[in-house]
Amino acid sequence: MLLTLREILELDAVRRGLPAVVACADLLDRPVRWVHAVELTDDVGRLLRGGELVLSTGIALPEPAEGLAAYLAELASAGVAGLAIELGRRYTESLPAPLVAAAAAHGVVLVEFRREVAFVEITEAVHTRILRARERHPEPRLRGLLYELRDDPRLRAFTDRELGPLLMHDATHGTHLVGDLAAYLEAGGNKALAASRAHLARPTFYQRLGLIERVLGITLADPESRASLHVALLAMRPDG
């Protein structure tokens, strides 16, 4: 289980820096995979893997608004959890408005440290918490992973692509093909077992499987098709 930005901001090592969220305060429940101090601004995305809280003094940030926007766009493209900048070395009173505006435009949580803080203490505190959480909560299996990704638009698009035609058919014709498909996949592809669990005669159930294949334009004999449909079904109800 990962810490969120909100939880990190409550840590003593972080609170000593008097953090203030100045952009995207509504996104503080983002999970943080790691904390990374980075002053480089040119091609910074190559140093990141996504999910990081980036710490910076801002010393190397570009002056023009266009450069700040490009920097934030690259952070957003890398999938960072947020950016925290300490006042003092580059910016004294507050972070510049173009930087705040760029963070808001690109959906990057921006935190301003209003007091000098040792980045090493923050990284040590956060990484200790993350590692302890991983020891207590092993990496989730498929359903748990899908639950963590439930708000990801890519997962929703995948589910719509895999099951959309079947959902539409059920809604239009009053059928229950999605349930039949789930019964088939939960039975491990054993059609006779699935028919029994669905309380249907085998010929009737087999006909429904044939209809599912025609509606989706796939063959259930294909292992990849079965796997993709199974993941899509779990994504529809990741909490069980």
C-alpha positions as CSV (number, residue, x, y, z in Angstrom):
1,M,0.0,0.0,0.0
2,L,1.4,3.4,-1.0
3,L,1.3,6.6,1.0
4,T,-0.7,9.5,-0.5
5,L,0.5,13.0,-0.9
6,R,-1.9,14.0,1.9
7,E,-0.3,11.5,4.3
8,I,3.2,12.6,3.4
9,L,2.3,16.3,4.1
10,E,1.4,15.2,7.6
11,L,4.8,13.7,8.4
12,D,6.9,15.6,11.0
13,A,9.9,15.8,8.6
14,V,7.7,17.5,6.0
15,R,5.7,19.7,8.4
16,R,8.9,21.3,9.5
17,G,9.1,22.9,6.1
18,L,5.7,24.6,6.5
19,P,4.3,23.1,3.3
20,A,1.5,24.9,1.5
21,V,-0.3,23.4,-1.4
22,V,-0.6,26.1,-4.1
23,A,-1.9,24.1,-7.0
24,C,-4.2,21.0,-7.4
25,A,-5.1,20.7,-3.8
26,D,-7.9,18.4,-4.9
27,L,-5.4,15.7,-6.0
28,L,-3.8,15.1,-2.7
29,D,-5.0,11.5,-2.5
30,R,-2.6,10.5,-5.3
31,P,-0.3,7.6,-4.2
32,V,3.4,8.3,-4.0
33,R,5.8,5.6,-5.1
34,W,9.0,7.3,-4.1
35,V,10.5,10.7,-3.3
36,H,13.2,12.1,-5.6
37,A,15.2,15.3,-5.2
38,V,15.9,16.6,-8.8
39,E,17.3,20.0,-9.8
40,L,17.7,19.1,-13.4
41,T,15.0,20.7,-15.6
42,D,16.2,19.7,-19.1
43,D,14.8,16.3,-20.2
44,V,13.9,15.6,-16.6
45,G,11.4,12.9,-17.6
46,R,14.3,10.4,-18.3
47,L,15.1,10.4,-14.6
48,L,11.5,9.6,-13.5
49,R,9.4,6.5,-13.6
50,G,6.0,7.8,-12.4
51,G,4.5,8.2,-9.0
52,E,7.4,10.3,-7.6
53,L,7.1,13.4,-5.3
54,V,9.8,15.6,-6.8
55,L,11.7,17.8,-4.4
56,S,13.5,20.9,-5.7
57,T,15.0,24.3,-4.6
58,G,13.9,25.7,-8.0
59,I,17.5,26.9,-8.5
60,A,17.6,25.6,-12.1
61,L,14.1,26.4,-13.2
62,P,13.8,28.5,-16.4
63,E,12.8,32.2,-16.1
64,P,10.3,32.5,-19.0
65,A,6.7,31.3,-18.5
66,E,7.0,29.1,-21.6
67,G,9.9,27.3,-20.0
68,L,8.1,26.7,-16.8
69,A,5.1,25.4,-18.7
70,A,7.3,23.0,-20.6
71,Y,8.9,21.8,-17.4
72,L,5.5,21.1,-15.8
73,A,4.3,19.4,-18.9
74,E,7.2,17.0,-18.9
75,L,6.6,16.2,-15.2
76,A,2.9,15.5,-16.0
77,S,3.9,13.3,-18.9
78,A,6.2,11.4,-16.6
79,G,3.3,10.8,-14.2
80,V,4.8,12.4,-11.1
81,A,2.6,12.5,-8.0
82,G,3.6,16.0,-7.2
83,L,6.3,18.7,-7.1
84,A,7.5,20.4,-3.9
85,I,9.8,23.5,-4.1
86,E,11.6,25.1,-1.2
87,L,11.6,28.9,-0.9
88,G,14.9,30.6,-0.2
89,R,17.4,29.9,-2.9
90,R,15.6,30.8,-6.1
91,Y,12.2,32.2,-4.9
92,T,12.1,34.1,-1.6
93,E,8.5,35.2,-1.0
94,S,6.4,32.8,-3.0
95,L,6.5,30.6,-6.1
96,P,5.9,32.6,-9.3
97,A,2.4,32.8,-10.7
98,P,3.3,31.3,-14.1
99,L,4.7,28.3,-12.3
100,V,1.5,27.9,-10.2
101,A,-0.7,28.3,-13.3
102,A,1.3,25.8,-15.3
103,A,1.0,23.2,-12.5
104,A,-2.7,23.8,-12.3
105,A,-3.0,23.5,-16.1
106,H,-1.1,20.2,-16.2
107,G,-2.7,18.6,-13.1
108,V,0.5,18.6,-11.1
109,V,0.2,19.0,-7.3
110,L,2.5,21.9,-6.4
111,V,3.7,22.3,-2.8
112,E,5.6,25.3,-1.5
113,F,8.0,24.9,1.4
114,R,8.0,28.2,3.3
115,R,10.8,27.2,5.6
116,E,14.1,25.6,4.9
117,V,13.9,21.8,5.2
118,A,16.5,19.1,4.8
119,F,15.4,17.0,1.7
120,V,17.4,14.1,3.0
121,E,15.1,14.0,6.1
122,I,12.0,14.0,4.0
123,T,13.2,11.2,1.7
124,E,14.4,9.1,4.6
125,A,11.0,9.6,6.5
126,V,8.9,8.9,3.4
127,H,10.9,5.9,2.2
128,T,10.9,4.4,5.6
129,R,7.1,4.6,5.7
130,I,6.8,3.2,2.2
131,L,9.1,0.3,2.9
132,R,7.3,-0.5,6.2
133,A,3.9,-0.4,4.4
134,R,5.2,-2.8,1.7
135,E,6.3,-5.2,4.4
136,R,2.9,-5.1,6.1
137,H,0.9,-5.1,2.8
138,P,2.5,-7.2,0.1
139,E,1.9,-6.1,-3.5
140,P,-1.8,-6.6,-4.5
141,R,-2.9,-9.4,-6.7
142,L,-4.9,-8.6,-9.8
143,R,-8.2,-7.5,-8.2
144,G,-6.3,-5.3,-5.7
145,L,-4.3,-3.8,-8.5
146,L,-7.4,-3.0,-10.6
147,Y,-9.0,-1.4,-7.5
148,E,-6.0,0.9,-7.2
149,L,-6.3,1.8,-10.9
150,R,-10.1,2.1,-10.8
151,D,-10.0,5.8,-11.7
152,D,-7.4,5.5,-14.4
153,P,-9.1,6.5,-17.7
154,R,-7.0,4.0,-19.6
155,L,-8.5,1.2,-17.5
156,R,-12.0,2.5,-18.2
157,A,-11.2,2.7,-21.9
158,F,-9.9,-0.9,-21.9
159,T,-13.0,-2.2,-20.2
160,D,-15.3,-0.3,-22.6
161,R,-13.4,-1.7,-25.6
162,E,-13.5,-5.3,-24.3
163,L,-17.1,-5.4,-23.0
164,G,-18.9,-2.4,-24.5
165,P,-20.6,-4.3,-27.3
166,L,-21.8,-6.9,-24.9
167,L,-23.1,-4.4,-22.4
168,M,-24.9,-2.6,-25.2
169,H,-26.4,-5.9,-26.4
170,D,-27.7,-6.7,-22.9
171,A,-29.2,-3.3,-22.5
172,T,-30.9,-3.4,-25.9
173,H,-32.1,-7.0,-26.0
174,G,-32.7,-7.7,-22.3
175,T,-30.1,-10.5,-22.3
176,H,-27.6,-11.3,-19.6
177,L,-24.6,-12.2,-21.7
178,V,-22.1,-10.4,-19.5
179,G,-23.2,-12.7,-16.6
180,D,-23.0,-15.7,-18.8
181,L,-19.5,-14.7,-19.9
182,A,-18.5,-14.2,-16.2
183,A,-19.8,-17.6,-15.3
184,Y,-17.8,-19.2,-18.2
185,L,-14.6,-17.5,-17.2
186,E,-15.0,-18.1,-13.5
187,A,-15.3,-21.8,-14.4
188,G,-11.9,-21.7,-16.0
189,G,-13.4,-22.1,-19.5
190,N,-15.2,-25.3,-18.5
191,K,-18.5,-24.9,-20.5
192,A,-20.3,-27.8,-18.8
193,L,-19.4,-26.5,-15.3
194,A,-20.4,-23.0,-16.2
195,A,-23.7,-24.1,-17.6
196,S,-24.4,-26.0,-14.3
197,R,-23.5,-23.0,-12.2
198,A,-25.7,-20.8,-14.4
199,H,-28.6,-23.3,-14.0
200,L,-28.9,-23.6,-17.7
201,A,-29.1,-26.5,-20.1
202,R,-25.8,-27.1,-21.8
203,P,-27.2,-26.5,-25.4
204,T,-28.7,-23.2,-24.2
205,F,-25.6,-22.1,-22.5
206,Y,-23.4,-23.1,-25.5
207,Q,-25.6,-21.0,-27.8
208,R,-25.2,-18.0,-25.6
209,L,-21.4,-18.4,-25.7
210,G,-21.6,-18.5,-29.5
211,L,-23.7,-15.3,-29.4
212,I,-21.1,-13.7,-27.1
213,E,-18.4,-14.5,-29.7
214,R,-20.4,-13.0,-32.5
215,V,-21.2,-9.8,-30.6
216,L,-17.6,-9.3,-29.5
217,G,-16.0,-10.5,-32.7
218,I,-13.7,-12.9,-30.9
219,T,-13.3,-16.6,-30.2
220,L,-13.3,-17.8,-26.6
221,A,-10.9,-20.5,-27.6
222,D,-8.2,-17.8,-27.8
223,P,-6.4,-17.6,-24.4
224,E,-5.5,-13.9,-24.8
225,S,-9.2,-13.1,-25.5
226,R,-10.3,-15.0,-22.4
227,A,-7.6,-13.3,-20.3
228,S,-8.5,-9.8,-21.6
229,L,-12.2,-10.3,-20.9
230,H,-11.5,-11.7,-17.5
231,V,-9.5,-8.6,-16.6
232,A,-12.2,-6.3,-18.0
233,L,-14.9,-8.1,-15.9
234,L,-12.8,-7.7,-12.8
235,A,-12.2,-4.0,-13.6
236,M,-16.0,-3.5,-13.7
237,R,-16.2,-4.6,-10.1
238,P,-12.7,-4.4,-8.6
239,D,-13.9,-4.3,-5.0
240,G,-15.5,-7.7,-5.5
